[in-house]
Amino acid sequence: MPPHDFPRSPATERDSAPGRRARSRRVVIGAAATALAALATACSTGTHPPASHAPTSAASASAATTAAHAAGWEPAPVVALPSQPPASLVVDAPLPEQLAAGLVVIRYRSENLRIVPVYGKGALDVSPRIGHIHVTVDDAPWHWADGSGEPLIIQGLPPGPHKVWIGLADPTHKVIDSKVVDFVITTQGGHH
């Protein structure tokens, strides 16, 4: 036997890295099998989780919805709503620190409408209501549409007064609400 090939005892084999990995795999597989067996047993015996305390009648559901609205909660955006309040747009003034550097950052949000990049007539039937925004800078003859819901970032405007028109639109581009933001750039902005 070559001098570098020492015989290994069972204890040495058990404590080696491959031996520890094999033991670890057996433990994980055993735990997974036990969990799967418990789940299969629960499903086959008809065992169900306890019922929730959600309202079961239309009257109690309506009362719960009214109470939730009063507490500032909105319905989950995963169920169709029989009626929806009008959509509106809320726009903040540009962030002053960035504006001083020539960078325009405008935060906005919609109320009673989710801003998503979905367009077309078929999307009018989606509930809760969805839409996007249109943006025009300095009365340009063109605009762009944005469905991200992220703040608007505009750079490269020359020093002086500017305005940004933001329109909240439905999926067919019909404007529902709009706001104008006026601001003054005092310094030429660079690339960010």
Sequence and secondary structure as in RCSB ss.txt:
>XXXX:A:sequence
MPPHDFPRSPATERDSAPGRRARSRRVVIGAAATALAALATACSTGTHPPASHAPTSAASASAATTAAHAAGWEP
APVVALPSQPPASLVVDAPLPEQLAAGLVVIRYRSENLRIVPVYGKGALDVSPRIGHIHVTVDDAPWHWADGSGE
PLIIQGLPPGPHKVWIGLADPTHKVIDSKVVDFVITTQGGHH
>XXXX:A:secstr
  TT     HHHHHHSHHHHHHHHHHHHHHHHHHHHHHHHHHHHTT          SHHHHHHHHHHHHHTT   
 TTS  S     EEEE    HHHHHTTEEEE EEEESSEE S  SGGGGG SS EEEEEEEETT S  EEE S S
 EEEE   SEEEEEEEEEE TT  EEEEEEEEEEE S     
